[in-house]
Amino acid sequence: MYDQTRAQQPADRPSDSAGQGGTGPQALLPSDGRAEIARRLGHAVNTFADSPREALEEAEGAFDAATAQLADALAERRRVLHAGWADLDPETRSAELRFALREYREITGRLLRV
């Protein structure tokens, strides 16, 4: 079957799943950050029966950490994407511009599906 997205992939750019074992898009948060947030949230759930208020405060802290890390990761992703196309001549670098557009579309779509 014809894959239009793959056909438009510039030869010098890695595919979306490169470096990830071929499974889905790149994670937005680093794995150590995700693991720590999951640990904190799990601890909050497990201690809720004994100390509900403290558990909710811990869950809120985990949520705050996740949103802060997500905001930082998205800002960095935007910075890198913008730096990759901002100074290119649109006439001679349409493949790089197409790649950047696909990246913006992919990450924005992921945000809309959350």
Beta strands, then each sheet from edge to edge (+ up, - down):
end
